[in-house]
Amino acid sequence: MASETYTVFYKPKGVIELLESGTGQRDDGILLERALHGSIAQFLENPTATGKQKLAWACQATKAVSATHEASVYHCDISVNNLHLDESLTIKLCDFQGQLLRLDGTVDRDGLSRENTKSCMPRTDDDYSYRKTDIFALGFALYYILQGHEPFPDLDPGDDEEEIKRRFMSGQFPELPSHLMNLVTHKC
């Protein structure tokens, strides 16, 4: 699934580049551009990023998700673990295990990957993903980038899954210190 997904892109800015793909009857793997600084989650463990840098990353992540949707791809697992930083500290969206759509909008390939509890939009079928579920997950990635930690740090994604879902369904979302930032993340 991943190699097929990466081949639909023509080097969009903000998406990690496919350098080489397996051929033949079986998928021999893929070789991707190296993200020298790892995931943004790893990078933010050492809080050296400025507010200006975090806002730039938030914009870059948003543009990368937009580029995937324009290519008829739903990522289905947007998180700070799948937003990596290259040598110039530019965001690169990676780990495409989501859905590749046909021109009519139906699913052509499904990687069967879904968001984790803290970025999963409540819905009747957790296996059903679409543009809005990606955008919901993006909102939580933006929160993490701007705040430096995951939403609801007091809750464990495994042990407190029902409480997290309850909060989302009742519209209880974590707040950011800036009103403008809250407007953006709450739109997600």
C-alpha positions in Angstrom: 0.0 0.0 0.0 2.7 2.5 1.0 4.6 2.3 -2.3 1.4 2.6 -4.3 0.4 5.6 -2.3 3.8 7.4 -2.7 3.8 6.9 -6.5 0.6 9.0 -6.9 2.5 12.1 -5.7 4.6 14.2 -8.0 7.0 15.4 -5.3 4.5 17.6 -3.4 6.1 19.9 -1.0 5.7 18.6 2.6 5.4 14.9 1.7 8.5 12.7 2.2 9.9 11.8 -1.2 9.9 8.3 -2.6 13.4 7.6 -3.8 13.0 4.0 -4.9 10.2 1.4 -5.0 10.2 -2.4 -5.3 9.3 -4.0 -8.6 8.1 -7.3 -9.8 5.5 -9.7 -8.4 6.1 -8.7 -4.8 6.8 -5.4 -3.1 10.5 -5.4 -2.4 10.1 -2.4 -0.2 10.6 1.3 -0.6 13.4 3.8 0.0 12.3 7.2 1.2 14.0 10.5 1.6 15.9 10.7 5.0 14.3 12.8 7.6 17.5 13.7 9.5 15.8 15.0 12.6 13.3 12.2 13.1 9.7 12.8 14.0 8.5 16.1 15.4 7.4 14.2 18.6 11.1 13.2 19.1 12.4 16.6 18.3 10.0 18.4 20.7 11.4 16.2 23.6 14.2 18.8 23.7 12.1 22.1 23.8 14.4 24.3 21.7 11.8 25.3 19.0 10.7 28.9 19.1 7.0 30.0 18.8 7.8 31.2 15.3 9.2 27.8 14.3 6.2 26.0 15.7 3.8 28.2 13.7 5.8 27.5 10.6 5.6 23.7 11.3 1.8 24.0 11.8 1.5 25.7 8.4 3.7 23.1 6.7 1.8 20.2 8.2 -1.5 21.7 7.1 -0.2 22.2 3.5 1.2 18.6 3.5 -2.2 17.2 4.4 -3.9 19.4 1.8 -1.5 18.1 -0.8 -2.4 14.5 0.1 -6.1 15.2 -0.2 -5.6 16.9 -3.6 -3.9 13.7 -4.7 -7.0 11.7 -3.6 -5.2 10.1 -0.6 -6.4 10.0 3.0 -3.5 9.5 5.3 -5.6 7.9 8.1 -2.9 8.2 10.8 -1.8 11.9 11.0 0.1 12.4 14.2 3.4 14.0 15.4 5.0 10.5 14.9 4.2 10.7 11.2 5.4 14.3 10.7 9.2 14.2 10.3 11.8 16.9 10.0 14.4 17.0 7.2 17.9 18.6 7.4 16.5 22.1 7.2 13.8 21.4 9.9 11.0 21.3 7.4 8.0 19.1 8.0 7.6 16.0 5.9 4.5 13.9 6.1 5.2 10.2 6.0 4.0 6.7 6.7 1.1 6.5 4.3 -0.9 3.5 5.3 -4.3 5.1 4.6 -6.6 5.1 1.7 -6.0 5.7 -2.0 -9.2 6.9 -3.8 -10.4 6.4 -7.3 -11.5 9.4 -9.4 -15.2 8.7 -8.3 -14.2 9.0 -4.6 -14.5 5.3 -3.8 -11.6 3.5 -2.0 -9.2 1.9 -4.4 -6.6 0.7 -1.8 -7.0 0.6 2.0 -4.0 0.2 4.2 -6.3 -0.5 7.2 -4.4 2.0 9.4 -6.3 4.4 11.7 -5.5 7.2 14.1 -4.7 6.6 17.8 -7.3 7.3 20.5 -6.2 10.9 21.1 -6.5 12.0 17.5 -9.5 9.8 16.4 -12.7 11.6 15.5 -15.6 9.8 17.1 -17.7 8.0 14.5 -20.0 4.9 14.3 -17.4 2.9 12.3 -13.8 3.5 13.5 -12.6 1.9 10.2 -14.4 4.5 8.1 -12.0 7.4 7.2 -12.5 10.4 5.0 -11.2 13.9 4.6 -12.8 15.1 7.9 -11.1 12.4 10.0 -7.7 13.4 8.6 -8.5 17.1 9.4 -9.6 16.1 13.0 -6.3 14.3 13.5 -4.4 17.2 12.1 -6.0 19.5 14.7 -4.4 17.3 17.4 -1.1 17.3 15.7 -1.2 21.1 15.5 -2.1 21.2 19.2 0.9 19.0 20.1 3.3 21.1 17.9 2.1 24.4 19.4 1.8 23.2 23.0 4.7 20.7 23.1 2.7 17.8 24.4 -0.3 15.6 23.5 -3.8 16.6 24.2 -5.2 15.4 27.6 -1.8 14.5 29.0 -3.6 13.2 32.2 -5.3 10.5 30.2 -3.8 7.3 28.8 -4.8 6.4 25.3 -5.3 2.7 26.1 -6.7 2.9 29.7 -8.9 6.0 29.2 -10.2 5.5 25.6 -13.8 5.8 26.6 -13.2 9.0 28.6 -11.3 10.5 25.6 -14.2 9.6 23.3 -16.7 11.0 25.7 -14.9 14.3 25.8 -14.7 14.5 22.0 -18.3 13.7 21.6 -19.3 16.3 24.1 -17.1 18.9 22.4 -14.5 19.1 25.2 -11.3 19.9 23.4 -8.0 21.0 25.0 -7.3 24.7 24.9 -4.2 26.5 23.6 -3.0 29.7 25.3 -3.7 31.8 22.2 -7.3 32.6 21.1 -6.2 32.6 17.5 -4.5 29.2 17.8 -7.7 27.8 19.4 -9.8 29.1 16.5 -7.6 27.2 14.1 -7.4 23.9 16.0 -11.1 23.9 16.9 -12.0 24.3 13.2 -10.3 20.9 12.7 
